[in-house]
């Protein structure tokens, strides 16, 4: 039986620190593509040296960038005349690594179209510590896509959502995610996420109410620390749950600012 074709894809912007090890962990793929958003460091050179094809594409938002990668692979397959029963795209972030066990499982499920999208669990390392509670595990991510029958919702600017027909498949083996190396990096990314989320709420016409600034952070802390068992990670878990509760508050603070600025324009 002819083997399925799997393309490993990594989206990058100034990922020189991680890109070589990431691309190396995809060495088993039939091709490796790095879709770069015009990095100003040595990401592209290092990716090429590691064996990846590098293509640059202007970044608008995450779903757009992933869909652009799917389109590039589709064009490459057609141009190269590659004939395989199934063509898949496996997405990996630059700070992630594909393990050998996951590699073998991906190869196995790629031999059929039982599911056209497969979700992968992640082992998240935050500040150098593997984190099991608070929603950080198993942290399933839709990553393996059957080309031509799946993609990403183009209207979701952050926290991408897969678009496909049927049920999603769930893999057993994990990928390794070196999520945040230090607290400052964590806060920088969370500030960007909360700005994105506040913009979405603003465009939907949602106005913050006074109780949102108190009840929503409390609900988020309870959800992460108690319901999602953030306590299993001890003080490390408590700190993370408090951080995430604060960023729920920060989202509504930013949303209030947007409405005030909109009112001043009028």
Beta strands, then each sheet from edge to edge (+ up, - down):
strand 1: 5-12
strand 2: 31-36
strand 3: 53-56
strand 4: 87-91
strand 5: 96-97
strand 6: 117-120
strand 7: 122-126
strand 8: 129-130
strand 9: 141-146
strand 10: 150-152
strand 11: 162-164
strand 12: 169-170
strand 13: 175-180
sheet 1: 3+ 2+ 1+ 4+ 9- 6+ 12+
sheet 2: 5+ 13- 7- 8+
sheet 3: 10+ 11-
end
